[in-house]
Structures are given as C-alpha cells and as structure tokens.
Amino acid sequence: MAWESKTHQFGREEVSMLQMYSAENLAQSLLSSMSVVALRALAEVMLNGDKEKLDALLANEELTAHWKQYENDPFIDERDYKYALLLLQKLQQNTPA
C-alpha cells in the first residue's frame, strides 16, 4: 500500500522515496538534509506505521542527533514540536532501562 503524506510537507514522489528506501539509505540521505526535514521524514515514517523502519532510523545515533537540532531551523512550526515529542517518546520506548 502506498504511503500518504501525513505531515503535508512532502510531495507524492518524496513520500514514495521515504517508503521505498531502506532505513540505512534513508538515514544517509537525511543526514545531508536540514534537521527539520529529517524530523519530518521520520514523522512520515512513524505516521505511516512502518515501525520496523522507524526503529532502525531511531537506532541511528548520528541521525537522531541530527534531527534533534530541528529547533535551530527557521522554518519550524508547532507541528514539528509535536512530531519531535512523539519521536522522543518512541526513542525512550526503544531504549533499554
């Protein structure tokens, strides 16, 4: 089933790439993007229900450090704060106590 843009920040082709790329390839691609774009891309993965890919992306410490810098981006909005909070909660759930 084809993903839909749940964040309304990506076009159809971009969402298709988010779905088709392996977690490893997606992480490498997102590391060269702005941090807010990386945050929104992870939000798309999460909102489209790909838990396996999301878990793999969140396990990438370099990518996680990158998207956490989203607040320094001049183009953020209140949705980005919500996405970041949800991703941080997922990250905590994936971290052994």
Backbone as a chain_set.jsonl record, in Angstrom:
{"seq": "MAWESKTHQFGREEVSMLQMYSAENLAQSLLSSMSVVALRALAEVMLNGDKEKLDALLANEELTAHWKQYENDPFIDERDYKYALLLLQKLQQNTPA", "coords": {"N": [[0.839, -1.177, 0.0], [0.576, 2.179, -0.855], [2.168, 4.918, 0.7], [0.84, 7.88, 2.254], [1.166, 11.441, 2.413], [1.372, 12.393, 5.541], [2.248, 14.466, 7.089], [1.973, 16.549, 5.449], [4.068, 17.831, 4.233], [5.603, 16.816, 2.276], [5.83, 15.883, -1.158], [4.168, 13.575, -3.419], [6.107, 11.972, -4.781], [8.316, 12.247, -3.106], [7.361, 11.103, -0.723], [6.994, 8.529, -1.627], [9.655, 7.822, -2.03], [10.546, 7.879, 0.621], [9.197, 5.673, 1.554], [10.187, 3.599, -0.084], [13.027, 3.549, 0.176], [15.603, 1.845, 1.917], [16.073, 1.639, 5.48], [18.722, 2.226, 6.138], [19.723, 3.508, 3.795], [17.957, 5.656, 3.686], [18.547, 6.967, 6.078], [21.19, 7.83, 5.556], [20.716, 9.594, 3.46], [19.075, 11.501, 4.733], [20.825, 12.621, 6.541], [22.188, 14.504, 5.122], [20.378, 16.465, 4.767], [18.391, 19.31, 5.855], [17.872, 19.654, 9.382], [15.189, 19.861, 10.229], [13.86, 18.791, 8.06], [14.718, 16.165, 8.185], [13.543, 15.468, 10.63], [10.796, 15.711, 9.955], [10.658, 13.767, 7.977], [11.117, 11.409, 9.436], [8.85, 11.573, 10.984], [6.926, 11.133, 9.011], [7.479, 8.446, 8.389], [6.81, 7.287, 10.842], [4.07, 8.074, 11.126], [2.976, 6.785, 8.981], [3.084, 4.243, 9.802], [5.272, 2.421, 9.695], [6.84, 0.642, 11.658], [9.148, -0.96, 11.906], [11.045, 0.243, 10.168], [11.101, 2.784, 11.324], [12.091, 2.19, 13.9], [14.665, 1.314, 13.207], [15.708, 3.67, 12.082], [15.609, 5.393, 14.297], [17.449, 4.141, 15.881], [19.802, 4.874, 14.792], [22.282, 6.717, 15.828], [23.647, 8.986, 14.913], [21.855, 10.107, 13.065], [19.685, 10.596, 14.771], [20.806, 12.515, 16.494], [21.089, 14.499, 14.623], [18.389, 15.157, 13.706], [17.39, 16.09, 16.078], [18.275, 18.65, 16.253], [16.463, 20.313, 15.154], [15.185, 22.594, 16.167], [16.778, 24.729, 15.661], [16.246, 25.477, 13.143], [14.874, 27.829, 10.897], [12.378, 27.39, 9.807], [10.493, 25.964, 11.246], [7.391, 24.778, 12.698], [4.519, 24.591, 14.91], [3.672, 21.961, 14.637], [6.01, 20.548, 14.226], [7.197, 20.481, 16.741], [5.428, 18.773, 18.02], [5.792, 16.417, 16.52], [8.463, 15.9, 17.149], [8.273, 15.431, 19.913], [6.7, 13.083, 19.926], [8.473, 11.365, 18.577], [10.623, 11.369, 20.351], [9.418, 10.082, 22.506], [9.018, 7.546, 21.365], [11.666, 6.866, 21.002], [12.535, 6.677, 23.656], [11.002, 4.49, 24.451], [12.238, 2.513, 23.01], [14.694, 2.328, 24.164], [16.615, 0.389, 26.308], [15.951, -0.042, 29.787]], "CA": [[0.0, 0.0, 0.0], [1.356, 3.41, -0.974], [2.04, 5.866, 1.794], [0.32, 9.22, 2.006], [1.86, 12.465, 3.19], [0.611, 12.689, 6.758], [2.705, 15.756, 7.611], [1.664, 17.524, 4.399], [5.303, 18.555, 3.95], [6.288, 16.133, 1.187], [5.042, 15.52, -2.318], [3.934, 12.15, -3.655], [7.368, 11.307, -5.124], [9.159, 12.228, -1.906], [6.792, 10.118, 0.195], [7.308, 7.236, -2.219], [11.067, 7.55, -1.726], [10.631, 7.55, 2.046], [8.694, 4.318, 1.704], [10.997, 2.629, -0.814], [14.41, 3.49, 0.644], [15.883, 1.076, 3.133], [16.358, 2.533, 6.611], [20.12, 2.65, 6.044], [19.843, 4.502, 2.721], [17.196, 6.834, 4.075], [19.323, 7.669, 7.109], [22.309, 8.52, 4.904], [20.153, 10.709, 2.702], [18.573, 12.52, 5.653], [21.936, 13.286, 7.21], [22.627, 15.639, 4.316], [19.262, 17.411, 4.674], [18.204, 20.162, 7.034], [17.4, 18.855, 10.514], [13.731, 19.839, 10.267], [13.443, 17.862, 7.006], [14.938, 14.829, 8.755], [12.49, 15.274, 11.632], [9.526, 15.491, 9.263], [10.734, 12.477, 7.28], [10.881, 10.375, 10.447], [7.43, 11.667, 11.345], [6.189, 10.448, 7.941], [7.661, 7.006, 8.59], [6.025, 6.937, 12.029], [2.643, 8.267, 10.883], [2.551, 5.791, 8.001], [3.024, 2.965, 10.502], [6.382, 1.491, 9.442], [7.545, 0.543, 12.937], [10.477, -1.554, 11.709], [11.923, 1.268, 9.604], [11.248, 3.835, 12.329], [13.007, 1.707, 14.936], [16.02, 1.32, 12.639], [16.129, 5.068, 11.949], [15.843, 5.938, 15.639], [18.646, 3.49, 16.423], [20.959, 5.53, 14.186], [22.589, 7.82, 16.752], [24.028, 10.181, 14.159], [20.619, 10.685, 12.532], [18.906, 11.119, 15.894], [21.439, 13.772, 16.91], [20.821, 15.478, 13.561], [17.02, 15.69, 13.713], [17.137, 16.797, 17.336], [18.694, 20.046, 16.081], [15.418, 20.973, 14.364], [14.766, 23.889, 16.736], [17.642, 25.768, 15.105], [15.79, 25.746, 11.785], [13.931, 28.956, 10.895], [11.115, 27.054, 9.144], [9.689, 25.042, 12.048], [6.102, 25.241, 13.185], [4.115, 23.865, 16.118], [3.585, 20.526, 14.345], [7.338, 19.954, 14.371], [7.387, 20.202, 18.168], [4.633, 17.576, 18.322], [6.477, 15.273, 15.922], [9.67, 15.636, 17.935], [7.848, 14.832, 21.176], [6.311, 11.701, 19.639], [9.679, 10.602, 18.255], [11.378, 11.196, 21.6], [8.721, 9.046, 23.271], [9.357, 6.27, 20.709], [13.084, 6.633, 21.283], [12.614, 6.218, 25.045], [10.427, 3.146, 24.495], [13.198, 1.597, 22.388], [15.93, 2.3, 24.945], [16.507, -0.483, 27.485], [16.025, 0.668, 31.078]], "C": [[0.888, 1.245, 0.0], [1.089, 4.327, 0.211], [1.41, 7.156, 1.297], [1.127, 10.2, 2.84], [0.989, 12.862, 4.374], [1.014, 14.04, 7.356], [2.349, 16.9, 6.657], [2.865, 18.408, 4.073], [6.047, 17.974, 2.747], [5.311, 15.834, 0.059], [4.956, 14.005, -2.471], [5.241, 11.391, -3.939], [8.279, 11.198, -3.904], [8.66, 11.18, -0.907], [7.077, 8.71, -0.322], [8.759, 6.851, -1.949], [11.247, 7.187, -0.258], [10.197, 6.107, 2.279], [9.649, 3.298, 1.086], [12.419, 2.483, -0.287], [14.513, 2.567, 1.849], [16.184, 2.076, 4.249], [17.781, 3.073, 6.522], [20.306, 3.726, 4.977], [19.108, 5.787, 3.062], [17.962, 7.648, 5.115], [20.467, 8.452, 6.478], [21.829, 9.735, 4.124], [19.718, 11.847, 3.627], [19.678, 13.256, 6.39], [22.451, 14.489, 6.425], [21.518, 16.681, 4.13], [19.238, 18.311, 5.908], [17.598, 19.313, 8.148], [15.877, 18.784, 10.576], [13.177, 18.91, 9.186], [13.612, 16.431, 7.504], [13.855, 14.508, 9.785], [11.165, 14.94, 10.949], [9.516, 14.166, 8.515], [10.508, 11.333, 8.267], [9.425, 10.39, 10.897], [6.578, 10.974, 10.285], [6.277, 8.936, 8.103], [6.782, 6.537, 9.749], [4.524, 6.99, 11.73], [2.087, 7.303, 9.832], [2.674, 4.372, 8.546], [4.132, 1.971, 10.222], [7.274, 1.427, 10.68], [8.965, 0.015, 12.768], [11.465, -0.514, 11.177], [12.15, 2.384, 10.619], [12.226, 3.413, 13.419], [14.456, 1.73, 14.446], [16.551, 2.742, 12.507], [16.435, 5.68, 13.31], [17.074, 5.329, 16.287], [19.927, 4.105, 15.856], [21.259, 6.794, 14.997], [22.948, 9.108, 16.029], [22.788, 10.885, 13.597], [19.775, 11.287, 13.65], [19.487, 12.442, 16.39], [21.142, 14.877, 15.893], [19.4, 16.029, 13.653], [16.691, 16.424, 15.005], [17.552, 18.263, 17.278], [17.638, 20.885, 15.356], [15.04, 22.358, 14.882], [15.614, 25.042, 16.226], [17.227, 26.166, 13.696], [14.762, 26.875, 11.794], [12.543, 28.602, 10.348], [10.225, 26.119, 9.961], [8.341, 25.658, 12.392], [5.681, 24.343, 14.343], [3.976, 22.364, 15.878], [4.928, 19.842, 14.548], [7.639, 19.623, 15.83], [6.626, 18.938, 18.564], [5.293, 16.327, 17.754], [7.707, 14.9, 16.752], [9.325, 14.969, 19.262], [7.462, 13.369, 20.974], [7.529, 10.828, 19.338], [10.542, 10.37, 19.493], [10.733, 10.129, 22.479], [9.027, 7.666, 22.683], [10.791, 5.885, 21.014], [13.257, 6.097, 22.702], [12.061, 4.809, 25.188], [11.395, 2.104, 23.954], [14.491, 1.453, 23.164], [15.747, 1.397, 26.157], [16.706, 0.301, 28.783], [17.264, 0.266, 31.85]], "O": [[1.839, 1.337, 0.775], [-0.046, 4.49, 0.659], [1.439, 7.479, 0.109], [1.706, 9.826, 3.859], [-0.003, 13.576, 4.223], [0.219, 14.68, 8.044], [2.419, 18.072, 7.026], [2.715, 19.569, 3.691], [7.008, 18.57, 2.259], [4.13, 15.568, 0.287], [5.598, 13.257, -1.734], [5.459, 10.304, -3.405], [8.933, 10.175, -3.699], [9.459, 10.455, -0.316], [7.367, 7.805, 0.46], [9.056, 5.688, -1.673], [12.018, 6.285, 0.069], [10.773, 5.407, 3.111], [9.891, 2.244, 1.673], [12.964, 1.38, -0.307], [13.617, 2.52, 2.691], [16.511, 3.232, 3.979], [18.019, 4.248, 6.801], [20.965, 4.737, 5.218], [19.585, 6.881, 2.761], [18.015, 8.875, 5.036], [20.69, 9.611, 6.826], [22.475, 10.783, 4.134], [19.964, 13.018, 3.337], [19.488, 14.395, 6.817], [23.074, 15.387, 6.992], [21.704, 17.666, 3.416], [19.973, 18.092, 6.872], [16.884, 18.35, 7.872], [15.327, 17.745, 10.943], [12.124, 18.303, 9.382], [12.75, 15.583, 7.273], [13.318, 13.4, 9.803], [10.491, 13.984, 11.335], [8.477, 13.512, 8.429], [9.782, 10.387, 7.96], [8.839, 9.34, 11.16], [5.608, 10.296, 10.623], [5.278, 8.229, 7.972], [6.097, 5.519, 9.649], [3.794, 6.051, 12.048], [0.885, 7.037, 9.794], [2.4, 3.406, 7.834], [3.961, 0.781, 10.485], [8.322, 2.071, 10.742], [9.887, 0.501, 13.423], [12.586, -0.404, 11.675], [13.269, 2.877, 10.759], [13.091, 4.193, 13.815], [15.361, 2.12, 15.184], [17.723, 2.992, 12.79], [17.418, 6.407, 13.457], [17.68, 5.95, 17.16], [21.013, 3.878, 16.388], [20.573, 7.807, 14.865], [22.595, 10.197, 16.48], [22.686, 12.111, 13.65], [19.213, 12.371, 13.49], [18.743, 13.381, 16.673], [20.968, 16.04, 16.258], [19.218, 17.247, 13.677], [15.811, 17.284, 15.026], [17.21, 19.036, 18.173], [17.894, 22.032, 14.99], [14.615, 23.21, 14.101], [15.22, 26.203, 16.343], [17.796, 27.092, 13.119], [13.859, 26.868, 12.63], [11.628, 29.423, 10.415], [9.29, 25.536, 9.413], [8.168, 26.877, 12.382], [6.417, 23.428, 14.714], [4.143, 21.574, 16.807], [4.985, 18.694, 14.989], [8.262, 18.602, 16.123], [7.121, 18.129, 19.349], [5.35, 15.295, 18.422], [7.954, 13.724, 17.019], [10.014, 14.041, 19.687], [7.853, 12.51, 21.765], [7.607, 9.686, 19.792], [11.123, 9.297, 19.659], [11.437, 9.355, 23.127], [9.269, 6.718, 23.43], [11.092, 4.717, 21.256], [14.034, 5.17, 22.926], [12.591, 4.013, 25.963], [11.379, 0.951, 24.384], [15.299, 0.57, 22.874], [14.829, 1.605, 26.951], [17.541, 1.203, 28.849], [17.491, 0.761, 32.954]]}, "num_chains": 1, "name": "protein.A"}
